[in-house]
Amino acid sequence: MMPHVQHMKGAHSKNLFLKDKKKKGFWLVTVLHDRQVNLNELGKKLGVGSGNLRFADENAMLEKLRVGQGCATPLALFCDQGDVRLVLDAALLQGGHEKVYFHPMTNSATMGLSPDDFLKFVRSTGHEPIIVHFDEDIK
């Protein structure tokens, strides 16, 4: 992806659609595109426990977000009926980026919003993001 969008200045995202195997809840984790995410550590941080976060299957993503594999995006949260919790990398919002970039329901395009407008959109869908400082909190 990056060779095609590196000319677009700002923070590019990567999205993981996860399932909590114990509680059967769903999580959309949105981080900087080059961030490595340790699911065990993230599970501990979110209070679901180590080893309980797994990648959700495509059927769950289609049901909850109305997007297929490879197209997970926080912009699809308007389709969710309150089953998905959003986890945001603090570096997307607090890194001084003019724009943050996401797929708009398809991975064949990229769309940029100011961090403030992005947060307004997310909150307008009824989702209050859980903001995680990956650099500090999760080792």
CYANA upper distance limits for C-alpha pairs under 8 A (distance plus 0.5 A):
  1 MET  CA      5 VAL  CA      7.17
  2 MET  CA      6 GLN  CA      5.78
  9 LYS  CA     98 GLU  CA      8.16
  9 LYS  CA     99 LYS  CA      7.74
 10 GLY  CA     97 HIS  CA      5.60
 10 GLY  CA     98 GLU  CA      6.32
 10 GLY  CA     99 LYS  CA      5.39
 10 GLY  CA    100 VAL  CA      6.22
 10 GLY  CA    101 TYR  CA      7.77
 11 ALA  CA     32 LEU  CA      7.06
 11 ALA  CA     33 HIS  CA      8.35
 11 ALA  CA     92 LEU  CA      6.61
 11 ALA  CA     97 HIS  CA      6.68
 11 ALA  CA     99 LYS  CA      6.92
 11 ALA  CA    100 VAL  CA      5.22
 11 ALA  CA    101 TYR  CA      6.62
 12 HIS  CA     32 LEU  CA      6.40
 12 HIS  CA     33 HIS  CA      5.95
 12 HIS  CA    100 VAL  CA      6.47
 12 HIS  CA    101 TYR  CA      5.33
 12 HIS  CA    102 PHE  CA      7.31
 13 SER  CA     30 THR  CA      6.87
 13 SER  CA     31 VAL  CA      5.99
 13 SER  CA     32 LEU  CA      5.14
 13 SER  CA     33 HIS  CA      4.95
 13 SER  CA     92 LEU  CA      8.39
 13 SER  CA    100 VAL  CA      7.83
 13 SER  CA    101 TYR  CA      6.54
 13 SER  CA    102 PHE  CA      6.46
 14 LYS  CA     30 THR  CA      6.24
 14 LYS  CA     31 VAL  CA      5.91
 14 LYS  CA     32 LEU  CA      6.44
 14 LYS  CA     33 HIS  CA      5.00
 14 LYS  CA     34 ASP  CA      8.15
 14 LYS  CA    102 PHE  CA      8.46
 15 ASN  CA     28 LEU  CA      7.24
 15 ASN  CA     29 VAL  CA      6.05
 15 ASN  CA     30 THR  CA      5.04
 15 ASN  CA     31 VAL  CA      6.99
 15 ASN  CA     72 ALA  CA      6.38
 15 ASN  CA     73 THR  CA      6.63
 15 ASN  CA     74 PRO  CA      8.41
 16 LEU  CA     27 TRP  CA      8.43
 16 LEU  CA     28 LEU  CA      6.22
 16 LEU  CA     29 VAL  CA      5.53
 16 LEU  CA     30 THR  CA      7.06
 16 LEU  CA     55 PHE  CA      7.84
 16 LEU  CA     72 ALA  CA      7.44
 17 PHE  CA     26 PHE  CA      7.79
 17 PHE  CA     27 TRP  CA      6.36
 17 PHE  CA     28 LEU  CA      5.16
 17 PHE  CA     29 VAL  CA      6.94
 17 PHE  CA     55 PHE  CA      6.55
 17 PHE  CA     56 ALA  CA      6.47
 17 PHE  CA     61 MET  CA      7.72
 17 PHE  CA     72 ALA  CA      7.10
 18 LEU  CA     26 PHE  CA      6.19
 18 LEU  CA     27 TRP  CA      5.47
 18 LEU  CA     28 LEU  CA      6.73
 18 LEU  CA     29 VAL  CA      8.06
 18 LEU  CA     53 LEU  CA      6.75
 18 LEU  CA     54 ARG  CA      5.90
 18 LEU  CA     55 PHE  CA      4.86
 18 LEU  CA     56 ALA  CA      5.34
 19 LYS  CA     24 LYS  CA      6.77
 19 LYS  CA     25 GLY  CA      6.20
 19 LYS  CA     26 PHE  CA      5.02
 19 LYS  CA     27 TRP  CA      6.60
 19 LYS  CA     53 LEU  CA      6.15
 19 LYS  CA     54 ARG  CA      5.80
 19 LYS  CA     55 PHE  CA      6.45
 19 LYS  CA     56 ALA  CA      5.54
 20 ASP  CA     24 LYS  CA      5.59
 20 ASP  CA     25 GLY  CA      5.62
 20 ASP  CA     26 PHE  CA      6.69
 20 ASP  CA     27 TRP  CA      8.15
 20 ASP  CA     48 VAL  CA      7.52
 20 ASP  CA     52 ASN  CA      5.99
 20 ASP  CA     53 LEU  CA      5.28
 20 ASP  CA     54 ARG  CA      7.01
 21 LYS  CA     25 GLY  CA      8.01
 21 LYS  CA     52 ASN  CA      5.90
 21 LYS  CA     53 LEU  CA      6.84
 21 LYS  CA     54 ARG  CA      7.45
 22 LYS  CA     48 VAL  CA      8.42
 22 LYS  CA     52 ASN  CA      7.02
 25 GLY  CA     83 ASP  CA      7.29
 25 GLY  CA     84 VAL  CA      7.53
 26 PHE  CA     56 ALA  CA      8.25
 26 PHE  CA     83 ASP  CA      6.87
 26 PHE  CA     84 VAL  CA      5.30
 26 PHE  CA     85 ARG  CA      6.81
 27 TRP  CA     84 VAL  CA      5.78
 27 TRP  CA     85 ARG  CA      5.27
 27 TRP  CA     86 LEU  CA      6.37
 27 TRP  CA     87 VAL  CA      7.57
 28 LEU  CA     72 ALA  CA      8.45
 28 LEU  CA     73 THR  CA      8.42
 28 LEU  CA     74 PRO  CA      7.75
 28 LEU  CA     84 VAL  CA      7.09
 28 LEU  CA     85 ARG  CA      6.64
 28 LEU  CA     86 LEU  CA      5.39
 28 LEU  CA     87 VAL  CA      6.61
 29 VAL  CA     86 LEU  CA      6.50
 29 VAL  CA     87 VAL  CA      5.14
 29 VAL  CA     88 LEU  CA      6.59
 29 VAL  CA     89 ASP  CA      8.40
 30 THR  CA     73 THR  CA      8.30
 30 THR  CA     74 PRO  CA      7.87
 30 THR  CA     86 LEU  CA      8.05
 30 THR  CA     87 VAL  CA      6.63
 30 THR  CA     88 LEU  CA      5.53
 30 THR  CA     89 ASP  CA      6.69
 31 VAL  CA     35 ARG  CA      6.87
 31 VAL  CA     88 LEU  CA      6.62
 31 VAL  CA     89 ASP  CA      5.19
 31 VAL  CA     91 ALA  CA      8.34
 31 VAL  CA     92 LEU  CA      7.46
 32 LEU  CA     89 ASP  CA      7.34
 32 LEU  CA     91 ALA  CA      7.66
 32 LEU  CA     92 LEU  CA      6.91
 37 VAL  CA     42 LEU  CA      7.89
 38 ASN  CA     42 LEU  CA      6.61
 39 LEU  CA     43 GLY  CA      6.41
 39 LEU  CA     50 SER  CA      8.10
 39 LEU  CA     51 GLY  CA      7.75
 39 LEU  CA     53 LEU  CA      6.60
 39 LEU  CA     54 ARG  CA      8.07
 40 ASN  CA     44 LYS  CA      6.93
 40 ASN  CA     49 GLY  CA      7.86
 40 ASN  CA     50 SER  CA      4.87
 40 ASN  CA     51 GLY  CA      5.63
 40 ASN  CA     52 ASN  CA      7.84
 40 ASN  CA     53 LEU  CA      7.57
 41 GLU  CA     45 LYS  CA      6.78
 41 GLU  CA     50 SER  CA      6.88
 41 GLU  CA    138 ILE  CA      6.74
 41 GLU  CA    139 LYS  CA      7.94
 42 LEU  CA     46 LEU  CA      6.63
 42 LEU  CA     50 SER  CA      8.23
 42 LEU  CA    138 ILE  CA      7.40
 43 GLY  CA     47 GLY  CA      6.61
 43 GLY  CA     48 VAL  CA      5.62
 43 GLY  CA     49 GLY  CA      5.45
 43 GLY  CA     50 SER  CA      5.65
 43 GLY  CA     51 GLY  CA      7.47
 43 GLY  CA     52 ASN  CA      6.96
 43 GLY  CA     53 LEU  CA      6.48
 44 LYS  CA     48 VAL  CA      6.54
 44 LYS  CA     49 GLY  CA      5.06
 44 LYS  CA     50 SER  CA      5.73
 45 LYS  CA     49 GLY  CA      8.38
 45 LYS  CA    137 ASP  CA      8.36
 45 LYS  CA    138 ILE  CA      7.97
 48 VAL  CA     52 ASN  CA      6.86
 48 VAL  CA     53 LEU  CA      8.07
 56 ALA  CA     60 ALA  CA      6.88
 56 ALA  CA     61 MET  CA      7.58
 57 ASP  CA     61 MET  CA      7.15
 58 GLU  CA     62 LEU  CA      6.58
 58 GLU  CA     68 GLY  CA      6.58
 58 GLU  CA     69 GLN  CA      6.12
 59 ASN  CA     63 GLU  CA      6.61
 59 ASN  CA     68 GLY  CA      8.48
 60 ALA  CA     64 LYS  CA      6.49
 61 MET  CA     65 LEU  CA      5.92
 61 MET  CA     66 ARG  CA      6.98
 61 MET  CA     67 VAL  CA      6.67
 61 MET  CA     68 GLY  CA      6.94
 61 MET  CA     69 GLN  CA      8.02
 61 MET  CA     72 ALA  CA      8.10
 62 LEU  CA     66 ARG  CA      4.76
 62 LEU  CA     67 VAL  CA      5.49
 62 LEU  CA     68 GLY  CA      6.15
 64 LYS  CA     79 CYS  CA      7.29
 64 LYS  CA     80 ASP  CA      5.77
 64 LYS  CA     81 GLN  CA      7.94
 64 LYS  CA     83 ASP  CA      7.83
 64 LYS  CA     84 VAL  CA      7.92
 65 LEU  CA     72 ALA  CA      8.18
 65 LEU  CA     76 ALA  CA      5.89
 65 LEU  CA     77 LEU  CA      6.69
 65 LEU  CA     78 PHE  CA      8.36
 65 LEU  CA     79 CYS  CA      5.84
 65 LEU  CA     80 ASP  CA      6.10
 66 ARG  CA     76 ALA  CA      7.64
 66 ARG  CA     79 CYS  CA      7.08
 67 VAL  CA     71 CYS  CA      6.36
 67 VAL  CA     72 ALA  CA      6.92
 67 VAL  CA     76 ALA  CA      7.94
 67 VAL  CA    105 MET  CA      6.73
 67 VAL  CA    106 THR  CA      7.97
 68 GLY  CA     72 ALA  CA      7.71
 70 GLY  CA    107 ASN  CA      7.09
 71 CYS  CA    103 HIS  CA      7.37
 71 CYS  CA    105 MET  CA      6.52
 71 CYS  CA    106 THR  CA      5.72
 71 CYS  CA    107 ASN  CA      5.69
 72 ALA  CA     76 ALA  CA      7.97
 72 ALA  CA    103 HIS  CA      8.25
 72 ALA  CA    105 MET  CA      7.72
 73 THR  CA     77 LEU  CA      8.19
 73 THR  CA    102 PHE  CA      6.96
 73 THR  CA    103 HIS  CA      6.50
 73 THR  CA    104 PRO  CA      7.55
 73 THR  CA    105 MET  CA      7.03
 74 PRO  CA     86 LEU  CA      8.14
 74 PRO  CA    102 PHE  CA      8.16
 74 PRO  CA    122 VAL  CA      7.87
 75 LEU  CA    102 PHE  CA      7.97
 75 LEU  CA    103 HIS  CA      8.09
 75 LEU  CA    104 PRO  CA      6.67
 75 LEU  CA    105 MET  CA      7.35
 75 LEU  CA    122 VAL  CA      8.07
 76 ALA  CA     80 ASP  CA      7.91
 76 ALA  CA    104 PRO  CA      8.15
 76 ALA  CA    105 MET  CA      6.70
 77 LEU  CA     84 VAL  CA      8.39
 77 LEU  CA    122 VAL  CA      7.68
 77 LEU  CA    125 THR  CA      6.85
 77 LEU  CA    127 HIS  CA      8.30
 78 PHE  CA    125 THR  CA      5.57
 80 ASP  CA     84 VAL  CA      7.19
 82 GLY  CA    126 GLY  CA      7.84
 82 GLY  CA    127 HIS  CA      7.92
 85 ARG  CA    127 HIS  CA      7.56
 85 ARG  CA    128 GLU  CA      8.48
 85 ARG  CA    129 PRO  CA      7.72
 85 ARG  CA    130 ILE  CA      8.34
 86 LEU  CA    127 HIS  CA      7.47
 86 LEU  CA    128 GLU  CA      7.76
 86 LEU  CA    129 PRO  CA      5.50
 86 LEU  CA    130 ILE  CA      6.65
 87 VAL  CA    129 PRO  CA      6.15
 87 VAL  CA    130 ILE  CA      5.19
 87 VAL  CA    131 ILE  CA      6.39
 87 VAL  CA    132 VAL  CA      7.44
 88 LEU  CA     92 LEU  CA      7.96
 88 LEU  CA    129 PRO  CA      6.81
 88 LEU  CA    130 ILE  CA      6.53
 88 LEU  CA    131 ILE  CA      5.34
 88 LEU  CA    132 VAL  CA      6.61
 89 ASP  CA     93 LEU  CA      7.99
 89 ASP  CA    131 ILE  CA      6.48
 89 ASP  CA    132 VAL  CA      5.80
 89 ASP  CA    133 HIS  CA      6.67
 89 ASP  CA    134 PHE  CA      7.00
 90 ALA  CA     94 GLN  CA      6.30
 90 ALA  CA     95 GLY  CA      8.20
 90 ALA  CA    131 ILE  CA      6.05
 90 ALA  CA    132 VAL  CA      6.01
 90 ALA  CA    133 HIS  CA      5.64
 90 ALA  CA    134 PHE  CA      7.87
 91 ALA  CA     95 GLY  CA      5.41
 91 ALA  CA    133 HIS  CA      7.62
 92 LEU  CA     97 HIS  CA      7.80
 92 LEU  CA    100 VAL  CA      7.16
 92 LEU  CA    115 PRO  CA      7.92
 93 LEU  CA     97 HIS  CA      7.82
 93 LEU  CA    100 VAL  CA      8.49
 93 LEU  CA    115 PRO  CA      5.98
 93 LEU  CA    116 ASP  CA      8.44
 97 HIS  CA    114 SER  CA      8.26
 97 HIS  CA    115 PRO  CA      7.88
 98 GLU  CA    114 SER  CA      6.31
 98 GLU  CA    115 PRO  CA      7.79
 99 LYS  CA    112 GLY  CA      6.04
 99 LYS  CA    113 LEU  CA      5.63
 99 LYS  CA    114 SER  CA      4.96
 99 LYS  CA    115 PRO  CA      6.74
100 VAL  CA    112 GLY  CA      5.85
100 VAL  CA    113 LEU  CA      5.98
100 VAL  CA    114 SER  CA      6.58
100 VAL  CA    115 PRO  CA      6.58
100 VAL  CA    118 PHE  CA      8.30
101 TYR  CA    110 THR  CA      6.81
101 TYR  CA    111 MET  CA      5.89
101 TYR  CA    112 GLY  CA      4.81
101 TYR  CA    113 LEU  CA      7.07
102 PHE  CA    110 THR  CA      6.02
102 PHE  CA    111 MET  CA      5.90
102 PHE  CA    112 GLY  CA      7.00
103 HIS  CA    107 ASN  CA      5.94
103 HIS  CA    108 SER  CA      8.02
103 HIS  CA    109 ALA  CA      6.29
103 HIS  CA    110 THR  CA      5.18
103 HIS  CA    111 MET  CA      6.57
104 PRO  CA    109 ALA  CA      7.12
104 PRO  CA    110 THR  CA      6.87
104 PRO  CA    111 MET  CA      6.71
113 LEU  CA    117 ASP  CA      6.57
113 LEU  CA    118 PHE  CA      6.28
114 SER  CA    118 PHE  CA      6.61
115 PRO  CA    119 LEU  CA      6.77
116 ASP  CA    120 LYS  CA      6.74
117 ASP  CA    121 PHE  CA      6.66
118 PHE  CA    122 VAL  CA      6.76
119 LEU  CA    123 ARG  CA      6.60
120 LYS  CA    124 SER  CA      6.56
121 PHE  CA    125 THR  CA      7.11
122 VAL  CA    126 GLY  CA      7.55
122 VAL  CA    127 HIS  CA      6.34
122 VAL  CA    128 GLU  CA      7.68
122 VAL  CA    129 PRO  CA      8.13
123 ARG  CA    127 HIS  CA      5.58
123 ARG  CA    128 GLU  CA      6.20
123 ARG  CA    129 PRO  CA      8.35
132 VAL  CA    137 ASP  CA      7.77
133 HIS  CA    137 ASP  CA      6.11
133 HIS  CA    138 ILE  CA      7.97
134 PHE  CA    138 ILE  CA      5.59
134 PHE  CA    139 LYS  CA      8.05
135 ASP  CA    139 LYS  CA      7.70
